[in-house]
Amino acid sequence: MNRYDSERLVEILGEEQFVLVDDHRQADLIFINTCTVRDKAEQKAFSYLGRLKAVKRRRPELVVALGGCVAQQHGEDLLRRLPHLDLVVGTHGISEVPAMLARFETTGERQAFVEFGYDFGDAPDGRTYSWRPGVSAFVTIMRGCDNFCTYCIVPFVRGRERSRSSDEIIREVESLVERGVREVSLLGQNVNSYGQGVSGELDFAGLLRRVAQVDGLMRIRFTTSHPKDLLPPLMRCFNDLEPLCPHIHLPVQSGSDRILQRMKRGYTRDHYLGLLTELRGIRKDVAVSSDMIVGFPGEGEDDFQQSLSLLEEARFDALFSFKYSDRPQTAACRLDGKVKEEVKLKRLQTLQSLQERITLKKNEAQVGQISRVLVEGPSQVGGSQLSGRTPQNRVVNFQGPPQLVGEEIPVLVTKAHAHSLEGVVCLEANASLKVVKERSWCGK
Ligand code: SF4
Protein backbone atom coordinates (compact mmCIF):
# COMPACT_ATOMS: atom_id res chain seq x y z
CA MET A 1 0.00 0.00 0.00
CA ASN A 2 2.83 2.40 0.85
CA ARG A 3 4.55 1.66 -2.44
CA TYR A 4 1.33 2.44 -4.26
CA ASP A 5 1.00 5.71 -2.33
CA SER A 6 4.60 6.60 -3.22
CA GLU A 7 3.93 5.93 -6.91
CA ARG A 8 0.80 8.03 -6.78
CA LEU A 9 2.71 10.86 -5.11
CA VAL A 10 5.29 10.73 -7.90
CA GLU A 11 2.46 10.96 -10.45
CA ILE A 12 0.84 13.90 -8.71
CA LEU A 13 4.08 15.80 -8.15
CA GLY A 14 5.12 15.06 -11.75
CA GLU A 15 2.20 17.26 -12.77
CA GLU A 16 3.77 20.03 -10.67
CA GLN A 17 7.06 19.63 -12.58
CA PHE A 18 8.82 17.72 -9.80
CA VAL A 19 11.16 14.94 -10.90
CA LEU A 20 12.54 12.07 -8.84
CA VAL A 21 16.24 12.28 -7.94
CA ASP A 22 18.45 9.52 -6.57
CA ASP A 23 20.52 11.72 -4.30
CA HIS A 24 18.78 13.61 -1.49
CA ARG A 25 21.42 16.36 -1.78
CA GLN A 26 19.81 17.37 -5.10
CA ALA A 27 16.26 17.36 -3.73
CA ASP A 28 14.09 20.43 -3.13
CA LEU A 29 11.57 18.24 -1.34
CA ILE A 30 12.22 15.14 0.76
CA PHE A 31 9.06 13.13 1.36
CA ILE A 32 9.39 10.21 3.78
CA ASN A 33 6.57 7.73 3.33
CA THR A 34 6.25 5.68 6.50
CA CYS A 35 4.82 2.47 7.89
CA THR A 36 3.89 1.94 11.51
CA VAL A 37 2.70 -1.67 11.46
CA ARG A 38 5.81 -2.63 13.41
CA ASP A 39 7.73 -0.60 15.93
CA LYS A 40 11.02 -1.12 14.06
CA ALA A 41 9.71 0.52 10.87
CA GLU A 42 8.53 3.53 12.86
CA GLN A 43 11.89 3.88 14.64
CA LYS A 44 13.71 3.77 11.28
CA ALA A 45 11.54 6.60 9.96
CA PHE A 46 12.25 8.75 13.02
CA SER A 47 15.95 8.01 12.83
CA TYR A 48 16.09 9.16 9.18
CA LEU A 49 14.03 12.21 10.02
CA GLY A 50 16.49 13.01 12.82
CA ARG A 51 19.41 12.91 10.36
CA LEU A 52 17.64 15.47 8.18
CA LYS A 53 17.83 18.06 10.95
CA ALA A 54 21.42 18.97 10.05
CA VAL A 55 20.59 18.96 6.33
CA LYS A 56 17.72 21.39 6.86
CA ARG A 57 20.00 23.62 8.96
CA ARG A 58 22.44 23.83 6.03
CA ARG A 59 19.66 24.21 3.44
CA PRO A 60 16.66 25.98 5.02
CA GLU A 61 14.88 26.12 1.64
CA LEU A 62 14.60 22.31 1.58
CA VAL A 63 11.02 21.12 2.24
CA VAL A 64 10.82 18.12 4.58
CA ALA A 65 7.55 16.15 4.56
CA LEU A 66 6.47 13.04 6.43
CA GLY A 67 3.67 10.90 5.02
CA GLY A 68 1.96 7.57 5.64
CA CYS A 69 0.96 5.80 8.83
CA VAL A 70 3.42 7.46 11.24
CA ALA A 71 2.17 10.86 10.05
CA GLN A 72 -1.44 9.74 10.52
CA GLN A 73 -0.75 8.35 13.97
CA HIS A 74 1.07 11.35 15.44
CA GLY A 75 -0.47 14.15 13.35
CA GLU A 76 0.11 17.78 14.22
CA ASP A 77 2.06 16.85 17.32
CA LEU A 78 5.02 16.06 15.02
CA LEU A 79 5.21 19.70 13.95
CA ARG A 80 5.61 20.71 17.60
CA ARG A 81 8.21 18.01 18.31
CA LEU A 82 10.27 18.41 15.11
CA PRO A 83 10.90 22.02 14.11
CA HIS A 84 12.69 20.97 10.91
CA LEU A 85 9.59 19.12 9.66
CA ASP A 86 7.42 21.22 7.33
CA LEU A 87 4.52 18.99 6.26
CA VAL A 88 2.72 16.06 7.86
CA VAL A 89 0.60 14.15 5.34
CA GLY A 90 -1.71 11.44 6.69
CA THR A 91 -2.69 8.25 4.89
CA HIS A 92 -5.56 9.93 3.02
CA GLY A 93 -3.73 13.12 2.17
CA ILE A 94 -1.63 12.33 -0.91
CA SER A 95 -3.82 14.39 -3.25
CA GLU A 96 -3.53 17.35 -0.82
CA VAL A 97 0.25 17.56 -1.24
CA PRO A 98 0.37 20.05 -4.18
CA ALA A 99 -1.94 22.48 -2.32
CA MET A 100 0.05 22.06 0.90
CA LEU A 101 3.30 22.73 -0.94
CA ALA A 102 1.86 25.82 -2.64
CA ARG A 103 0.67 27.19 0.71
CA PHE A 104 4.01 26.47 2.32
CA GLU A 105 5.84 28.21 -0.51
CA THR A 106 3.74 31.37 -0.33
CA THR A 107 3.11 31.67 3.42
CA GLY A 108 5.76 29.44 5.03
CA GLU A 109 2.98 27.81 7.06
CA ARG A 110 3.87 24.35 8.35
CA GLN A 111 0.86 22.08 8.00
CA ALA A 112 -0.61 18.72 8.97
CA PHE A 113 -3.38 16.90 7.07
CA VAL A 114 -4.69 13.82 8.89
CA GLU A 115 -8.36 13.61 7.91
CA PHE A 116 -9.87 10.40 6.59
CA GLY A 117 -11.18 11.43 3.18
CA TYR A 118 -11.20 8.13 1.26
CA ASP A 119 -9.88 9.82 -1.82
CA PHE A 120 -8.85 7.08 -4.21
CA GLY A 121 -7.65 9.56 -6.83
CA ASP A 122 -8.81 9.79 -10.42
CA ALA A 123 -7.88 7.15 -12.90
CA PRO A 124 -4.71 8.38 -14.57
CA ASP A 125 -5.48 9.29 -18.17
CA GLY A 126 -1.97 8.71 -19.47
CA ARG A 127 -1.61 12.17 -20.97
CA THR A 128 -0.76 14.44 -18.11
CA TYR A 129 1.37 12.29 -15.84
CA SER A 130 5.12 12.39 -16.21
CA TRP A 131 5.54 9.08 -14.45
CA ARG A 132 5.27 5.99 -16.64
CA PRO A 133 4.24 2.68 -15.11
CA GLY A 134 6.36 -0.41 -15.65
CA VAL A 135 5.36 -3.93 -16.59
CA SER A 136 3.39 -4.30 -13.34
CA ALA A 137 1.27 -1.73 -11.56
CA PHE A 138 -0.73 -1.52 -8.36
CA VAL A 139 -4.38 -0.54 -8.34
CA THR A 140 -6.04 0.30 -5.04
CA ILE A 141 -9.50 -1.22 -4.80
CA MET A 142 -10.28 -0.53 -1.15
CA ARG A 143 -8.80 1.14 1.89
CA GLY A 144 -8.95 0.63 5.61
CA CYS A 145 -10.02 -2.35 7.66
CA ASP A 146 -12.90 -3.20 9.99
CA ASN A 147 -11.40 -6.34 11.49
CA PHE A 148 -9.52 -4.86 14.45
CA CYS A 149 -7.18 -7.79 14.99
CA THR A 150 -5.91 -7.12 18.49
CA TYR A 151 -2.26 -6.50 17.47
CA CYS A 152 -2.91 -4.30 14.46
CA ILE A 153 -2.74 -0.53 14.15
CA VAL A 154 -4.09 -0.42 10.58
CA PRO A 155 -7.75 0.37 11.40
CA PHE A 156 -6.49 3.33 13.48
CA VAL A 157 -4.14 4.78 10.87
CA ARG A 158 -5.87 3.75 7.64
CA GLY A 159 -9.43 4.13 8.85
CA ARG A 160 -12.53 2.00 8.37
CA GLU A 161 -13.06 -0.15 5.31
CA ARG A 162 -14.20 1.61 2.14
CA SER A 163 -14.41 0.10 -1.37
CA ARG A 164 -13.70 2.03 -4.53
CA SER A 165 -16.27 1.89 -7.32
CA SER A 166 -15.73 -1.02 -9.72
CA ASP A 167 -16.27 1.27 -12.74
CA GLU A 168 -13.44 3.51 -11.56
CA ILE A 169 -11.18 0.49 -10.98
CA ILE A 170 -11.86 -0.84 -14.48
CA ARG A 171 -11.13 2.57 -15.99
CA GLU A 172 -7.79 2.69 -14.19
CA VAL A 173 -6.86 -0.85 -15.28
CA GLU A 174 -7.78 -0.05 -18.91
CA SER A 175 -5.71 3.12 -18.78
CA LEU A 176 -2.72 1.25 -17.37
CA VAL A 177 -2.97 -1.45 -20.04
CA GLU A 178 -3.06 1.25 -22.73
CA ARG A 179 0.20 2.56 -21.26
CA GLY A 180 1.88 -0.85 -21.55
CA VAL A 181 1.17 -2.46 -18.19
CA ARG A 182 0.86 -6.26 -18.45
CA GLU A 183 0.08 -7.15 -14.87
CA VAL A 184 -2.01 -5.43 -12.22
CA SER A 185 -1.99 -6.14 -8.50
CA LEU A 186 -5.27 -5.22 -6.85
CA LEU A 187 -4.48 -3.72 -3.48
CA GLY A 188 -6.23 -3.30 -0.20
CA GLN A 189 -5.84 -4.16 3.49
CA ASN A 190 -8.47 -6.84 3.07
CA VAL A 191 -9.24 -7.17 -0.64
CA ASN A 192 -11.53 -10.14 -0.41
CA SER A 193 -14.06 -8.19 1.61
CA TYR A 194 -14.30 -5.78 -1.35
CA GLY A 195 -17.80 -4.43 -1.93
CA GLN A 196 -19.23 -5.61 1.39
CA GLY A 197 -21.94 -3.28 2.61
CA VAL A 198 -22.02 -1.26 -0.64
CA SER A 199 -25.41 -1.66 -2.24
CA GLY A 200 -25.31 -2.56 -5.94
CA GLU A 201 -21.53 -3.07 -5.95
CA LEU A 202 -19.77 -6.25 -7.08
CA ASP A 203 -18.18 -8.58 -4.56
CA PHE A 204 -14.48 -9.36 -4.91
CA ALA A 205 -15.01 -12.45 -7.08
CA GLY A 206 -17.28 -10.38 -9.35
CA LEU A 207 -14.65 -7.64 -9.56
CA LEU A 208 -11.96 -10.16 -10.52
CA ARG A 209 -14.19 -11.48 -13.29
CA ARG A 210 -14.66 -7.95 -14.67
CA VAL A 211 -10.97 -7.08 -14.47
CA ALA A 212 -10.12 -10.35 -16.25
CA GLN A 213 -12.12 -9.11 -19.25
CA VAL A 214 -9.93 -6.05 -19.80
CA ASP A 215 -8.42 -6.46 -23.25
CA GLY A 216 -4.67 -6.88 -23.30
CA LEU A 217 -4.28 -7.52 -19.57
CA MET A 218 -2.02 -10.51 -19.14
CA ARG A 219 -1.94 -11.11 -15.41
CA ILE A 220 -3.91 -10.25 -12.28
CA ARG A 221 -2.70 -10.56 -8.72
CA PHE A 222 -4.19 -9.33 -5.48
CA THR A 223 -3.13 -8.72 -1.91
CA THR A 224 -3.91 -8.98 1.01
CA SER A 225 -6.63 -11.51 1.77
CA HIS A 226 -8.21 -12.47 5.06
CA PRO A 227 -8.89 -16.20 5.55
CA LYS A 228 -12.40 -15.55 6.84
CA ASP A 229 -13.36 -14.03 3.46
CA LEU A 230 -11.83 -16.71 1.25
CA LEU A 231 -15.16 -18.09 0.07
CA PRO A 232 -15.96 -20.62 -2.70
CA PRO A 233 -16.84 -18.01 -5.40
CA LEU A 234 -13.37 -16.49 -4.98
CA MET A 235 -11.67 -19.88 -4.98
CA ARG A 236 -13.43 -20.77 -8.23
CA CYS A 237 -11.89 -17.72 -9.90
CA PHE A 238 -8.51 -19.48 -9.71
CA ASN A 239 -9.90 -22.18 -11.95
CA ASP A 240 -12.02 -20.00 -14.24
CA LEU A 241 -9.95 -16.89 -14.97
CA GLU A 242 -6.90 -17.33 -17.13
CA PRO A 243 -5.22 -14.01 -16.24
CA LEU A 244 -5.55 -14.66 -12.51
CA CYS A 245 -2.15 -15.83 -11.28
CA PRO A 246 -2.19 -18.98 -9.16
CA HIS A 247 -0.80 -17.29 -6.07
CA ILE A 248 -2.48 -16.09 -2.91
CA HIS A 249 -1.06 -14.32 0.12
CA LEU A 250 -3.14 -15.60 3.02
CA PRO A 251 -1.83 -14.47 6.42
CA VAL A 252 -2.28 -17.08 9.14
CA GLN A 253 -0.36 -15.31 11.98
CA SER A 254 -0.28 -18.29 14.39
CA GLY A 255 -0.77 -22.04 14.45
CA SER A 256 -2.34 -22.04 17.91
CA ASP A 257 -6.11 -21.68 18.32
CA ARG A 258 -5.62 -20.09 21.71
CA ILE A 259 -3.40 -17.37 20.24
CA LEU A 260 -5.60 -16.92 17.15
CA GLN A 261 -8.46 -16.24 19.51
CA ARG A 262 -6.40 -13.72 21.50
CA MET A 263 -5.49 -12.09 18.18
CA LYS A 264 -9.23 -11.98 17.27
CA ARG A 265 -8.53 -13.45 13.85
CA GLY A 266 -11.93 -15.09 13.44
CA TYR A 267 -10.80 -18.59 12.34
CA THR A 268 -9.18 -21.67 13.79
CA ARG A 269 -6.09 -23.56 12.68
CA ASP A 270 -8.27 -26.37 11.25
CA HIS A 271 -10.41 -23.94 9.32
CA TYR A 272 -7.32 -22.30 7.82
CA LEU A 273 -5.75 -25.61 6.81
CA GLY A 274 -9.11 -26.70 5.38
CA LEU A 275 -9.12 -23.62 3.16
CA LEU A 276 -5.71 -24.55 1.78
CA THR A 277 -6.90 -28.09 1.00
CA GLU A 278 -10.00 -26.77 -0.75
CA LEU A 279 -8.06 -24.20 -2.75
CA ARG A 280 -5.38 -26.68 -3.79
CA GLY A 281 -8.20 -29.04 -4.85
CA ILE A 282 -9.53 -26.34 -7.17
CA ARG A 283 -6.16 -25.20 -8.50
CA LYS A 284 -3.40 -27.75 -8.02
CA ASP A 285 -0.49 -25.44 -8.84
CA VAL A 286 -1.56 -22.54 -6.61
CA ALA A 287 1.27 -21.07 -4.53
CA VAL A 288 0.48 -19.81 -1.04
CA SER A 289 2.47 -17.30 0.97
CA SER A 290 1.63 -16.20 4.48
CA ASP A 291 2.51 -14.02 7.47
CA MET A 292 3.27 -15.23 10.97
CA ILE A 293 3.87 -13.41 14.24
CA VAL A 294 5.98 -14.92 17.03
CA GLY A 295 5.89 -13.87 20.67
CA PHE A 296 2.32 -12.58 20.75
CA PRO A 297 1.33 -11.86 24.41
CA GLY A 298 0.58 -15.15 26.14
CA GLU A 299 2.33 -17.30 23.51
CA GLY A 300 3.83 -20.24 25.38
CA GLU A 301 6.25 -22.86 24.09
CA ASP A 302 3.35 -25.16 23.22
CA ASP A 303 1.64 -22.44 21.14
CA PHE A 304 4.89 -21.81 19.32
CA GLN A 305 5.32 -25.53 18.59
CA GLN A 306 1.87 -25.43 17.01
CA SER A 307 3.00 -22.61 14.73
CA LEU A 308 5.96 -24.75 13.67
CA SER A 309 3.74 -27.74 13.01
CA LEU A 310 1.38 -25.56 10.99
CA LEU A 311 4.30 -24.61 8.74
CA GLU A 312 5.03 -28.31 8.21
CA GLU A 313 1.40 -28.96 7.30
CA ALA A 314 0.71 -25.86 5.23
CA ARG A 315 3.96 -26.08 3.20
CA PHE A 316 3.89 -22.39 2.31
CA ASP A 317 5.85 -21.27 -0.73
CA ALA A 318 6.99 -18.18 1.16
CA LEU A 319 6.52 -16.73 4.63
CA PHE A 320 6.94 -13.26 6.10
CA SER A 321 7.53 -13.60 9.82
CA PHE A 322 7.87 -10.99 12.53
CA LYS A 323 8.39 -10.55 16.24
CA TYR A 324 5.34 -9.12 17.97
CA SER A 325 5.72 -5.49 19.05
CA ASP A 326 3.20 -3.39 21.00
CA ARG A 327 1.46 -0.83 18.81
CA PRO A 328 -0.29 2.11 20.45
CA GLN A 329 -4.10 2.02 20.70
CA THR A 330 -4.31 -1.71 19.98
CA ALA A 331 -6.00 -4.15 22.36
CA ALA A 332 -2.94 -6.44 22.47
CA CYS A 333 -0.94 -3.67 24.17
CA ARG A 334 -3.06 -4.23 27.24
CA LEU A 335 -2.85 -8.04 27.23
CA ASP A 336 -0.81 -9.80 29.88
CA GLY A 337 1.83 -12.45 29.25
CA LYS A 338 4.33 -10.32 27.31
CA VAL A 339 7.08 -12.53 25.88
CA LYS A 340 10.73 -11.65 26.55
CA GLU A 341 12.66 -10.15 23.65
CA GLU A 342 15.30 -12.90 23.63
CA VAL A 343 12.59 -15.60 23.53
CA LYS A 344 10.89 -13.84 20.61
CA LEU A 345 14.19 -13.62 18.75
CA LYS A 346 14.99 -17.29 19.27
CA ARG A 347 11.51 -18.33 18.13
CA LEU A 348 11.77 -16.12 15.07
CA GLN A 349 15.08 -17.70 14.09
CA THR A 350 13.70 -21.23 14.56
CA LEU A 351 10.60 -20.42 12.53
CA GLN A 352 12.56 -18.78 9.74
CA SER A 353 15.07 -21.58 9.39
CA LEU A 354 12.24 -24.14 9.15
CA GLN A 355 10.50 -22.07 6.48
CA GLU A 356 13.74 -21.56 4.57
CA ARG A 357 14.10 -25.35 4.30
CA ILE A 358 10.51 -25.66 3.07
CA THR A 359 10.86 -22.83 0.55
CA LEU A 360 14.15 -24.20 -0.76
CA LYS A 361 12.59 -27.65 -1.22
CA LYS A 362 9.69 -26.11 -3.10
CA ASN A 363 12.06 -24.10 -5.28
CA GLU A 364 14.20 -27.18 -5.95
CA ALA A 365 11.10 -28.96 -7.21
CA GLN A 366 10.98 -26.32 -9.98
CA VAL A 367 14.36 -27.31 -11.40
CA GLY A 368 13.88 -28.91 -14.81
CA GLN A 369 10.43 -27.31 -15.24
CA ILE A 370 9.57 -24.73 -17.87
CA SER A 371 7.71 -21.77 -16.44
CA ARG A 372 6.03 -18.76 -18.05
CA VAL A 373 7.97 -15.75 -16.82
CA LEU A 374 6.79 -12.17 -17.19
CA VAL A 375 10.01 -10.22 -17.68
CA GLU A 376 10.10 -7.18 -15.39
CA GLY A 377 13.54 -5.67 -16.03
CA PRO A 378 17.23 -5.95 -15.13
CA SER A 379 18.00 -8.39 -12.36
CA GLN A 380 19.33 -7.21 -9.00
CA VAL A 381 22.18 -9.70 -9.43
CA GLY A 382 23.55 -7.39 -12.14
CA GLY A 383 25.40 -8.16 -15.37
CA SER A 384 23.14 -8.63 -18.36
CA GLN A 385 20.75 -10.72 -16.30
CA LEU A 386 17.03 -10.08 -16.50
CA SER A 387 14.49 -10.83 -13.85
CA GLY A 388 10.85 -11.81 -13.94
CA ARG A 389 8.20 -13.73 -12.06
CA THR A 390 6.43 -16.98 -12.63
CA PRO A 391 2.63 -16.99 -12.22
CA GLN A 392 3.27 -18.41 -8.73
CA ASN A 393 5.26 -15.25 -7.91
CA ARG A 394 8.70 -16.90 -7.87
CA VAL A 395 11.53 -14.62 -8.98
CA VAL A 396 13.58 -16.03 -11.86
CA ASN A 397 16.90 -14.56 -13.07
CA PHE A 398 18.27 -15.38 -16.50
CA GLN A 399 20.42 -14.03 -19.35
CA GLY A 400 18.53 -12.12 -22.01
CA PRO A 401 18.32 -8.96 -24.07
CA PRO A 402 16.46 -5.92 -22.73
CA GLN A 403 13.90 -6.26 -25.55
CA LEU A 404 12.33 -9.10 -23.57
CA VAL A 405 11.09 -6.74 -20.85
CA GLY A 406 7.30 -6.84 -20.83
CA GLU A 407 7.16 -10.21 -22.64
CA GLU A 408 5.91 -13.41 -21.11
CA ILE A 409 8.44 -16.06 -22.06
CA PRO A 410 9.13 -19.71 -21.28
CA VAL A 411 12.12 -20.19 -19.00
CA LEU A 412 13.70 -23.51 -18.10
CA VAL A 413 14.58 -23.48 -14.40
CA THR A 414 18.15 -24.68 -13.88
CA LYS A 415 18.95 -23.81 -10.29
CA ALA A 416 17.10 -23.09 -7.05
CA HIS A 417 18.04 -20.69 -4.26
CA ALA A 418 16.23 -19.84 -1.05
CA HIS A 419 14.59 -16.72 -2.48
CA SER A 420 14.89 -17.03 -6.25
CA LEU A 421 15.46 -19.32 -9.22
CA GLU A 422 17.93 -19.29 -12.09
CA GLY A 423 16.97 -20.30 -15.58
CA VAL A 424 17.58 -20.11 -19.31
CA VAL A 425 15.17 -18.81 -21.89
CA CYS A 426 13.70 -21.77 -23.65
CA LEU A 427 13.22 -20.53 -27.20
CA GLU A 428 12.06 -23.77 -28.73
CA ALA A 429 9.27 -24.00 -26.16
CA ASN A 430 7.40 -21.15 -27.76
CA ALA A 431 7.20 -20.46 -31.47
CA SER A 432 6.10 -16.90 -30.77
CA LEU A 433 9.60 -16.22 -29.53
CA LYS A 434 10.79 -16.38 -33.14
CA VAL A 435 10.87 -12.62 -32.94
CA VAL A 436 13.59 -12.88 -30.31
CA LYS A 437 15.68 -15.10 -32.59
CA GLU A 438 15.24 -12.59 -35.38
CA ARG A 439 16.76 -9.96 -33.13
CA SER A 440 19.86 -12.16 -33.54
CA TRP A 441 20.19 -12.82 -29.88
CA CYS A 442 21.09 -16.31 -28.88
CA GLY A 443 19.87 -17.75 -25.60
CA LYS A 444 21.29 -21.06 -24.49
S1 SF4 B 1 -7.25 -7.87 8.88
FE1 SF4 B 1 -5.14 -7.20 8.52
S2 SF4 B 1 -5.24 -4.97 8.36
FE2 SF4 B 1 -7.17 -5.64 9.29
S3 SF4 B 1 -6.85 -5.46 11.49
FE3 SF4 B 1 -6.34 -7.57 10.91
S4 SF4 B 1 -4.13 -7.57 10.47
FE4 SF4 B 1 -4.82 -5.43 10.50
Boltz pocket constraint, residues with backbone or C-beta under 6 A from the ligand:
constraints:
  - pocket:
      binder: B
      contacts: [[A, 145], [A, 146], [A, 147], [A, 148], [A, 149], [A, 152], [A, 153], [A, 154], [A, 155], [A, 189], [A, 190], [A, 226]]
      max_distance: 6.0
